[in-house]
Amino acid sequence: MTDLPSAVFLDRDGTIMEDAHYIKSPEQVRLIPGAAAAVKRLNDAGIPVIVVTNQSGIARGIFTVDDYERVRVRFESLLREQGAHIDASYYCPHLPDDPPVCNCRKPATQMFEQAIAELKLDPARAAYIGDRWRDIVASRKLGGRGIIIESSETTAEDRQRAKKDGFESAPDLATAVGKLLDGLTPRKRKS
C-alpha cells in the first residue's frame, strides 16, 4: 500500500486497552502504554479510527449494555486526555456459538460492513488491527490490510493462523501504526 488507509479498524481489549476479561467497571479501564499515542498518530493523519469489539459478557449476564457504555465512555475519555479520539465504535453483545449464530460477532463482518456504509469508507484501503486472528480476517473478505498484535492474550493458534494467512504482525499498536504510516504524507485535516 502506498496510500494512507481509508480507515483503521481496531479491536479494543488487548489492542488499545488491557484485556481485563469481561470488563464491567470504568475503574478497570487501563490503556496499554503507547496505544493512545498510536491512535493520536492516526487521528493526526486524518484517518478515521473505528473500534470493533466482541462483548459476549453482555449475553453471559456478566455486565449490562449500560455497563459497557460506561466502560466505553471512560476508555474514550482516557484517550482524549492524551489528545486521541475514536471516530466510531461498534460492539457485538452475542455469545460465540449459541444459535442462532449472529452476523456481527467477529470474525463475521457485519460490524465492519456497517461502519463502511455509515462512514462511506473504501474497504479495499482499510486496515484491520487486533490481537486475535478474528480481529483482522475481515480484510480477506472486505479488502485492505490486516496486522495482528502479538499481545500476551494472542494464542499460539491465532499467531499460526495469521502467519499462514499472510498477515503482518507487530508487537504493539504503535509498531502496527508505524507500518501503516511511515513514509506516507498525512491528509489535510477537514475544518
ROBANU-386686 format. One line per field, with one value per residue: residue number from 1; residue in three letters; z, y, x of N, C-alpha, C in turn. Coordinates in Angstrom, 1 decimal, m for minus. Example, Ala and Ser with C-alpha at 12.3 -4.5 7.8 and 13.67 -1.06 7.14 Angstrom:
2
pos <- (1; 2)
code <- (ALA; SER)
n.up <- (7.8; 7.1)
n.north <- (m5.7; m2.2)
n.east <- (13.2; 12.8)
ca.up <- (7.8; 7.1)
ca.north <- (m4.5; m1.1)
ca.east <- (12.3; 13.7)
c.up <- (7.8; 7.9)
c.north <- (m3.3; 0.0)
c.east <- (13.2; 12.9)
***
This chain:
191
pos <- (1; 2; 3; 4; 5; 6; 7; 8; 9; 10; 11; 12; 13; 14; 15; 16; 17; 18; 19; 20; 21; 22; 23; 24; 25; 26; 27; 28; 29; 30; 31; 32; 33; 34; 35; 36; 37; 38; 39; 40; 41; 42; 43; 44; 45; 46; 47; 48; 49; 50; 51; 52; 53; 54; 55; 56; 57; 58; 59; 60; 61; 62; 63; 64; 65; 66; 67; 68; 69; 70; 71; 72; 73; 74; 75; 76; 77; 78; 79; 80; 81; 82; 83; 84; 85; 86; 87; 88; 89; 90; 91; 92; 93; 94; 95; 96; 97; 98; 99; 100; 101; 102; 103; 104; 105; 106; 107; 108; 109; 110; 111; 112; 113; 114; 115; 116; 117; 118; 119; 120; 121; 122; 123; 124; 125; 126; 127; 128; 129; 130; 131; 132; 133; 134; 135; 136; 137; 138; 139; 140; 141; 142; 143; 144; 145; 146; 147; 148; 149; 150; 151; 152; 153; 154; 155; 156; 157; 158; 159; 160; 161; 162; 163; 164; 165; 166; 167; 168; 169; 170; 171; 172; 173; 174; 175; 176; 177; 178; 179; 180; 181; 182; 183; 184; 185; 186; 187; 188; 189; 190; 191)
code <- (MET; THR; ASP; LEU; PRO; SER; ALA; VAL; PHE; LEU; ASP; ARG; ASP; GLY; THR; ILE; MET; GLU; ASP; ALA; HIS; TYR; ILE; LYS; SER; PRO; GLU; GLN; VAL; ARG; LEU; ILE; PRO; GLY; ALA; ALA; ALA; ALA; VAL; LYS; ARG; LEU; ASN; ASP; ALA; GLY; ILE; PRO; VAL; ILE; VAL; VAL; THR; ASN; GLN; SER; GLY; ILE; ALA; ARG; GLY; ILE; PHE; THR; VAL; ASP; ASP; TYR; GLU; ARG; VAL; ARG; VAL; ARG; PHE; GLU; SER; LEU; LEU; ARG; GLU; GLN; GLY; ALA; HIS; ILE; ASP; ALA; SER; TYR; TYR; CYS; PRO; HIS; LEU; PRO; ASP; ASP; PRO; PRO; VAL; CYS; ASN; CYS; ARG; LYS; PRO; ALA; THR; GLN; MET; PHE; GLU; GLN; ALA; ILE; ALA; GLU; LEU; LYS; LEU; ASP; PRO; ALA; ARG; ALA; ALA; TYR; ILE; GLY; ASP; ARG; TRP; ARG; ASP; ILE; VAL; ALA; SER; ARG; LYS; LEU; GLY; GLY; ARG; GLY; ILE; ILE; ILE; GLU; SER; SER; GLU; THR; THR; ALA; GLU; ASP; ARG; GLN; ARG; ALA; LYS; LYS; ASP; GLY; PHE; GLU; SER; ALA; PRO; ASP; LEU; ALA; THR; ALA; VAL; GLY; LYS; LEU; LEU; ASP; GLY; LEU; THR; PRO; ARG; LYS; ARG; LYS; SER)
n.up <- (0.0; m0.9; m0.2; 2.2; 4.7; 4.3; 6.6; 9.9; 11.5; 14.8; 17.3; 20.6; 23.4; 24.6; 22.5; 22.4; 25.0; 28.2; 28.4; 30.5; 30.8; 30.4; 31.2; 33.3; 34.8; 34.9; 36.3; 35.9; 33.5; 31.7; 29.7; 27.2; 27.4; 25.2; 23.4; 23.2; 22.0; 19.6; 18.5; 18.4; 16.5; 14.2; 14.1; 13.7; 11.2; 9.8; 9.5; 9.9; 12.9; 14.1; 16.4; 16.8; 18.5; 20.2; 22.7; 24.5; 27.2; 27.8; 26.8; 28.4; 30.8; 32.6; 32.5; 31.8; 29.0; 29.7; 31.5; 29.7; 28.1; 30.0; 30.5; 27.9; 27.6; 29.6; 28.6; 26.2; 27.2; 28.6; 26.3; 25.1; 27.0; 26.3; 23.9; 21.8; 19.8; 19.2; 16.3; 15.7; 17.2; 17.5; 18.7; 19.4; 21.2; 21.5; 22.2; 21.4; 20.1; 20.4; 19.0; 17.3; 15.3; 15.2; 12.8; 13.4; 15.3; 15.5; 13.9; 11.9; 9.5; 9.8; 11.5; 10.6; 7.9; 8.4; 9.5; 7.3; 5.4; 6.8; 7.3; 4.8; 3.6; 1.9; 1.6; 0.5; 1.0; 3.7; 7.0; 9.4; 12.7; 15.4; 18.3; 17.9; 15.5; 14.6; 14.6; 12.4; 10.1; 8.6; 6.6; 4.5; 3.3; 2.8; 1.8; 2.0; 4.7; 7.0; 10.4; 12.9; 16.4; 18.6; 21.5; 25.0; 25.2; 22.8; 21.2; 20.5; 18.4; 17.1; 16.3; 14.5; 12.6; 11.6; 10.5; 8.6; 6.9; 5.8; 7.1; 8.4; 11.3; 14.5; 17.5; 19.1; 19.2; 18.4; 16.8; 14.7; 13.7; 12.8; 10.7; 8.9; 8.4; 8.2; 6.2; 4.6; 3.5; 5.6; 5.5; 4.7; 7.3; 7.9; 8.1)
n.north <- (m1.2; 2.1; 4.3; 6.3; 4.6; 4.2; 4.0; 2.9; m0.1; m1.1; m3.5; m3.5; m4.5; m5.7; m4.6; m1.8; m1.2; m2.7; m6.2; m7.1; m9.2; m9.6; m6.9; m4.7; m2.4; 1.0; 1.7; m0.3; 0.2; 0.4; 1.9; 0.5; 1.0; 3.5; 3.1; 5.2; 7.3; 6.1; 5.9; 8.7; 9.4; 8.3; 9.8; 12.4; 12.0; 12.2; 9.9; 8.0; 6.3; 3.4; 1.4; m2.0; m4.5; m7.5; m8.4; m10.5; m10.7; m9.4; m10.9; m13.1; m12.3; m11.1; m8.4; m5.4; m3.6; m1.0; m1.0; m1.6; 0.7; 2.7; 1.9; 2.2; 5.0; 5.9; 4.7; 6.1; 8.7; 8.6; 8.3; 10.8; 12.5; 12.2; 13.4; 11.9; 10.3; 8.3; 7.6; 6.2; 3.5; 0.1; m2.8; m6.3; m8.0; m10.7; m14.3; m16.6; m19.2; m19.8; m20.7; m18.6; m18.2; m15.1; m12.4; m10.5; m10.9; m11.0; m13.4; m12.7; m10.2; m8.1; m5.8; m4.4; m3.9; m2.4; 0.0; 0.7; 1.4; 3.4; 5.3; 5.8; 4.5; 3.3; 0.0; m1.5; m0.1; 0.0; m0.7; m3.3; m4.0; m6.0; m8.2; m10.7; m13.4; m13.3; m10.6; m9.5; m10.9; m10.1; m8.5; m10.2; m10.8; m8.2; m6.6; m4.7; m4.4; m6.5; m6.6; m8.3; m7.9; m9.1; m9.8; m10.6; m12.0; m13.1; m16.1; m19.1; m20.5; m18.3; m16.8; m18.6; m19.0; m16.4; m16.1; m18.1; m17.2; m15.0; m12.6; m9.5; m8.9; m7.4; m6.1; m4.4; m1.8; 0.7; 0.1; m1.3; 0.8; 2.4; 0.8; 1.3; 4.0; 5.1; 7.0; 8.0; 10.7; 12.7; 13.3; 16.4; 18.1; 18.2; 21.1)
n.east <- (0.8; 0.6; m0.7; m2.5; m4.4; m8.0; m9.4; m8.9; m9.6; m9.9; m9.4; m10.5; m10.0; m7.0; m5.7; m5.9; m6.6; m5.9; m6.7; m9.1; m10.8; m14.0; m14.7; m16.4; m16.5; m15.8; m13.6; m11.8; m10.6; m7.7; m5.3; m3.2; 0.3; 1.5; m0.5; m2.5; m1.0; m0.5; m3.0; m3.6; m1.7; m2.8; m5.2; m4.1; m3.2; m5.4; m7.0; m9.9; m10.6; m11.8; m13.4; m14.0; m15.6; m16.0; m18.3; m19.2; m19.8; m22.1; m24.3; m23.8; m24.5; m22.8; m22.2; m24.0; m25.5; m25.5; m23.4; m21.3; m21.4; m20.6; m18.0; m17.0; m17.2; m15.4; m13.0; m12.8; m12.6; m10.1; m8.4; m8.9; m7.8; m5.1; m5.0; m6.1; m8.6; m11.6; m13.4; m15.7; m17.6; m18.3; m20.1; m20.5; m22.9; m23.3; m23.2; m20.5; m21.3; m24.0; m27.1; m29.5; m26.6; m25.0; m24.5; m22.7; m20.7; m17.2; m15.3; m17.2; m18.5; m20.3; m20.3; m18.1; m18.9; m21.2; m20.0; m18.4; m20.4; m21.9; m19.9; m19.0; m16.6; m13.7; m13.3; m11.3; m9.0; m8.8; m7.5; m6.9; m6.5; m5.6; m5.5; m6.1; m6.8; m9.4; m9.9; m8.8; m9.2; m11.4; m10.4; m9.8; m12.2; m13.3; m11.3; m8.3; m5.8; m4.4; m3.2; m1.7; m1.5; 0.8; 0.0; 0.0; m2.3; m2.7; m3.2; m1.4; m2.5; m3.9; m1.7; m0.4; m2.4; m2.7; m0.1; m0.1; m2.1; m0.9; m0.8; 0.5; 2.6; 2.9; 4.5; 3.1; 0.5; 1.6; 3.8; 2.4; 0.9; 3.0; 3.8; 1.8; 1.9; 4.5; 6.6; 4.6; 2.4; 0.5; m3.1; m4.8; m6.3; m9.8; m11.8)
ca.up <- (0.0; m0.9; 0.2; 3.6; 4.8; 4.3; 8.0; 10.7; 12.4; 15.9; 18.4; 21.8; 24.5; 24.2; 21.4; 22.9; 26.5; 28.7; 28.4; 31.9; 30.7; 30.8; 32.0; 33.6; 35.6; 34.3; 37.1; 35.4; 32.2; 31.6; 28.4; 27.0; 27.1; 23.8; 22.5; 22.9; 21.1; 18.3; 18.0; 18.0; 15.2; 13.1; 14.1; 13.1; 9.7; 9.2; 9.2; 10.9; 13.8; 14.4; 17.3; 16.5; 19.6; 20.7; 24.1; 24.9; 28.6; 27.9; 26.7; 29.5; 32.1; 33.4; 32.6; 31.0; 28.0; 30.4; 32.0; 28.5; 27.7; 31.0; 30.2; 26.6; 27.9; 30.4; 27.7; 25.2; 28.0; 28.8; 25.1; 24.9; 27.9; 25.7; 22.6; 20.8; 19.8; 18.4; 15.4; 15.8; 17.9; 17.3; 19.5; 19.3; 22.6; 21.5; 22.6; 20.2; 19.4; 20.6; 17.9; 16.0; 15.3; 14.7; 11.7; 13.8; 16.1; 14.7; 12.6; 10.9; 9.0; 9.8; 12.2; 9.7; 6.8; 8.9; 9.6; 5.9; 4.8; 7.5; 7.2; 3.4; 3.5; 0.9; 2.3; m0.1; 1.5; 5.2; 7.8; 10.5; 13.7; 16.7; 18.9; 17.6; 14.1; 14.3; 14.5; 11.2; 9.0; 7.7; 5.4; 3.4; 2.6; 2.5; 1.3; 3.0; 5.2; 8.4; 11.2; 14.2; 17.5; 19.4; 22.9; 25.9; 25.0; 21.5; 21.3; 19.5; 17.2; 16.4; 15.6; 13.4; 11.5; 11.0; 9.7; 7.4; 6.0; 5.3; 7.7; 9.1; 12.8; 15.2; 18.9; 19.8; 18.3; 17.9; 15.7; 13.7; 13.1; 12.1; 9.4; 8.0; 8.2; 8.0; 4.8; 3.9; 3.8; 6.2; 4.8; 5.3; 8.3; 7.5; 9.1)
ca.north <- (0.0; 3.3; 5.4; 6.2; 3.8; 5.0; 3.9; 1.8; m0.8; m1.6; m4.2; m2.7; m5.2; m6.4; m3.8; m0.4; m1.2; m4.0; m7.1; m7.4; m10.3; m9.2; m5.7; m4.2; m1.2; 2.0; 1.7; m1.4; 0.6; 0.7; 1.9; m0.1; 2.0; 3.8; 3.0; 6.5; 8.0; 5.5; 6.4; 10.1; 9.5; 8.0; 11.0; 13.5; 11.8; 12.3; 8.6; 7.5; 5.2; 2.7; 0.3; m3.1; m5.3; m8.6; m8.2; m11.5; m10.6; m8.9; m12.1; m14.0; m11.7; m10.6; m7.0; m4.9; m2.7; 0.3; m1.1; m1.5; 2.1; 3.4; 1.5; 2.9; 6.4; 6.0; 4.4; 7.3; 9.8; 8.4; 8.6; 12.2; 13.1; 12.1; 14.0; 11.0; 10.0; 7.2; 8.2; 5.4; 2.3; m1.0; m4.0; m7.4; m8.5; m12.1; m15.4; m17.2; m20.3; m20.0; m20.4; m18.5; m17.5; m13.8; m12.0; m9.4; m11.3; m11.3; m13.0; m12.2; m8.9; m7.2; m4.5; m3.7; m3.5; m1.2; 1.1; 1.1; 2.0; 4.6; 6.3; 5.9; 4.1; 2.4; m1.1; m2.0; 0.7; 0.0; m1.6; m4.0; m4.3; m6.6; m9.2; m12.1; m13.6; m12.9; m9.1; m9.0; m11.7; m9.4; m7.9; m11.2; m10.7; m6.9; m5.9; m4.0; m4.9; m7.0; m6.7; m8.9; m7.5; m10.3; m9.5; m11.7; m12.6; m13.7; m17.5; m19.7; m20.7; m17.1; m16.5; m19.6; m18.7; m15.1; m16.3; m19.0; m16.4; m14.0; m11.3; m8.9; m8.9; m6.3; m6.4; m3.5; m0.9; 1.8; m0.5; m1.5; 2.1; 2.8; 0.0; 1.9; 5.4; 5.6; 7.4; 8.5; 12.0; 12.8; 14.1; 17.7; 18.0; 18.9; 22.1)
ca.east <- (0.0; 1.4; m1.6; m3.0; m5.7; m9.3; m9.8; m8.2; m10.4; m9.1; m10.0; m10.3; m9.4; m5.8; m5.0; m5.8; m6.6; m5.6; m7.9; m9.5; m11.7; m15.4; m14.6; m17.7; m16.4; m14.9; m12.3; m10.9; m10.0; m6.2; m4.8; m1.9; 1.3; 1.8; m1.7; m3.1; m0.1; m0.7; m4.4; m3.4; m0.9; m3.8; m6.0; m3.3; m3.0; m6.8; m7.6; m10.9; m10.3; m13.1; m13.3; m15.0; m15.3; m16.9; m18.6; m20.2; m20.2; m23.5; m25.2; m23.5; m25.1; m21.7; m22.4; m25.1; m25.2; m25.2; m22.0; m20.5; m21.3; m19.8; m16.6; m16.6; m17.1; m14.2; m12.0; m12.6; m12.1; m8.7; m7.8; m9.0; m6.8; m3.8; m5.1; m6.6; m10.1; m12.2; m14.4; m16.9; m17.4; m19.3; m19.9; m21.4; m23.2; m23.8; m22.3; m19.9; m21.8; m25.4; m28.0; m28.9; m25.3; m25.2; m23.6; m21.9; m19.6; m16.0; m14.8; m18.2; m18.1; m21.4; m19.9; m17.2; m19.7; m22.0; m19.1; m18.0; m21.6; m22.2; m18.9; m18.6; m15.2; m13.2; m12.8; m10.0; m7.9; m8.8; m6.6; m7.6; m5.5; m6.1; m4.6; m6.6; m7.0; m10.7; m10.0; m8.1; m9.5; m12.3; m9.7; m9.8; m13.5; m13.7; m10.2; m7.5; m4.6; m4.5; m1.9; m2.0; m0.7; 1.1; 0.0; 0.0; m3.6; m2.7; m3.0; m0.5; m3.3; m4.1; m0.4; m0.2; m3.4; m2.3; 1.1; m0.5; m2.9; 0.0; m0.9; 1.7; 2.5; 3.6; 4.5; 2.2; m0.2; 2.5; 4.5; 1.5; 0.6; 4.2; 3.8; 0.8; 2.1; 5.9; 6.9; 3.4; 2.0; m0.8; m4.1; m5.1; m7.5; m11.1; m12.2)
c.up <- (0.0; m0.5; 1.6; 3.6; 4.8; 5.8; 8.6; 11.7; 13.5; 16.8; 19.6; 22.9; 24.1; 23.1; 21.9; 24.4; 26.9; 28.7; 29.8; 31.9; 31.3; 31.7; 32.1; 34.3; 34.9; 35.1; 36.6; 34.1; 32.4; 30.2; 28.3; 26.7; 25.6; 22.9; 22.2; 21.9; 19.7; 17.6; 17.6; 16.7; 14.0; 13.0; 13.4; 11.6; 9.0; 8.9; 10.3; 11.6; 14.3; 15.3; 17.0; 17.6; 19.9; 22.2; 24.6; 26.4; 28.8; 27.8; 27.8; 30.8; 33.0; 33.6; 31.6; 29.9; 28.6; 30.9; 30.8; 28.1; 28.7; 30.8; 28.9; 26.8; 28.6; 29.4; 26.7; 25.9; 28.2; 27.5; 24.9; 25.8; 27.3; 24.2; 21.5; 20.9; 18.9; 17.6; 15.5; 16.5; 17.7; 18.2; 19.2; 20.8; 22.6; 21.9; 21.3; 19.4; 19.6; 19.4; 18.2; 16.1; 14.6; 13.5; 12.1; 14.6; 15.2; 14.9; 11.6; 10.6; 9.1; 10.4; 11.2; 8.5; 7.2; 8.9; 8.2; 5.2; 5.5; 7.3; 5.7; 3.1; 2.3; 1.6; 1.8; 0.4; 3.1; 5.8; 9.0; 11.4; 14.9; 17.1; 18.7; 16.1; 13.7; 14.1; 13.1; 9.9; 8.1; 6.5; 4.3; 2.6; 2.0; 1.8; 2.3; 3.5; 6.7; 9.1; 12.5; 15.3; 18.4; 20.8; 23.7; 25.8; 23.7; 21.6; 20.3; 18.2; 16.4; 15.6; 14.4; 12.2; 10.8; 10.0; 8.4; 6.4; 5.4; 5.9; 8.3; 10.6; 13.3; 16.7; 19.7; 18.7; 17.7; 16.7; 14.5; 12.9; 12.3; 10.7; 8.4; 7.6; 7.8; 6.5; 4.0; 4.3; 4.4; 5.3; 5.5; 6.2; 7.7; 8.5; 9.2)
c.north <- (1.2; 4.5; 5.2; 5.3; 4.7; 5.0; 2.8; 1.2; m1.4; m2.4; m3.4; m3.4; m6.0; m5.6; m2.4; m0.3; m2.6; m4.9; m7.6; m8.6; m9.9; m8.0; m5.1; m2.9; m0.2; 2.1; 0.7; m1.0; 1.0; 0.7; 1.2; 1.0; 2.2; 3.7; 4.3; 7.3; 7.4; 5.9; 7.9; 10.2; 9.2; 9.3; 12.1; 13.3; 11.9; 11.0; 8.3; 6.3; 4.6; 1.5; m0.7; m4.2; m6.3; m8.4; m9.2; m11.5; m10.1; m10.1; m13.1; m13.5; m11.2; m9.1; m6.6; m4.0; m1.3; 0.2; m1.0; 0.0; 2.9; 3.1; 2.2; 4.4; 6.7; 5.8; 5.6; 8.5; 9.8; 8.7; 10.1; 13.0; 13.1; 12.6; 13.1; 10.8; 8.9; 7.9; 7.5; 4.1; 1.3; m2.1; m5.0; m7.9; m10.0; m13.1; m16.0; m18.2; m20.6; m19.8; m19.4; m17.7; m16.2; m13.5; m10.9; m9.8; m11.6; m12.7; m12.6; m10.7; m7.8; m5.8; m3.7; m3.1; m2.3; 0.0; 1.6; 1.8; 3.4; 5.7; 6.5; 5.7; 3.3; 1.2; m1.7; m1.3; 0.8; m0.9; m2.1; m4.5; m4.9; m7.7; m10.6; m12.2; m13.1; m11.4; m8.6; m9.7; m11.1; m8.8; m8.9; m11.0; m9.3; m6.1; m5.2; m4.8; m5.3; m7.1; m7.2; m8.4; m8.8; m9.9; m10.7; m12.6; m13.3; m15.2; m18.0; m20.0; m19.5; m16.7; m17.3; m19.3; m17.4; m15.3; m17.1; m18.1; m15.2; m12.6; m10.8; m9.0; m7.7; m6.6; m5.5; m2.5; 0.2; 1.3; m0.8; m0.3; 2.6; 2.1; 0.7; 3.3; 5.9; 5.8; 7.9; 9.9; 12.1; 13.6; 15.4; 17.5; 18.8; 19.9; 22.2)
c.east <- (0.9; 0.5; m2.0; m4.2; m6.9; m9.8; m9.0; m9.3; m9.6; m10.0; m9.7; m9.5; m8.2; m5.0; m4.8; m5.8; m6.4; m6.9; m8.1; m10.5; m13.1; m15.4; m16.0; m17.7; m15.4; m13.6; m11.4; m10.2; m8.6; m5.8; m3.5; m0.9; 1.6; 0.6; m2.3; m2.3; m0.3; m2.0; m4.3; m2.7; m1.9; m4.7; m5.3; m3.1; m4.4; m7.4; m8.7; m10.4; m11.6; m12.8; m14.4; m14.6; m16.4; m17.1; m19.6; m20.5; m21.6; m24.4; m25.0; m24.1; m24.0; m21.8; m23.5; m24.6; m24.8; m23.8; m21.0; m20.3; m20.5; m18.3; m16.1; m16.4; m15.7; m12.9; m11.7; m12.2; m10.6; m7.9; m7.7; m8.0; m5.4; m3.9; m5.6; m8.1; m10.5; m13.3; m15.7; m16.6; m18.6; m19.0; m20.9; m21.6; m23.4; m22.7; m21.7; m20.6; m23.3; m26.2; m29.0; m27.5; m25.5; m24.2; m22.7; m20.7; m18.4; m15.7; m15.9; m17.9; m19.2; m21.0; m19.0; m18.0; m20.6; m21.2; m18.7; m19.2; m21.9; m21.2; m18.4; m17.1; m14.9; m12.6; m11.5; m8.8; m7.9; m7.7; m7.3; m6.5; m6.2; m5.2; m5.1; m6.8; m8.4; m10.9; m9.5; m8.6; m10.6; m11.7; m9.7; m11.1; m13.7; m12.6; m9.4; m6.3; m4.8; m3.2; m2.3; m1.0; m0.4; 1.2; 0.0; m1.3; m3.7; m2.3; m2.0; m1.3; m3.6; m2.8; m0.2; m1.2; m3.1; m1.1; 0.7; m1.3; m2.1; m0.2; 0.4; 1.5; 3.3; 3.5; 3.5; 1.5; 0.7; 3.3; 3.6; 1.1; 1.8; 4.2; 2.9; 1.2; 3.5; 6.1; 5.8; 3.1; 0.7; m1.8; m4.3; m6.4; m8.7; m11.4; m13.7)
***
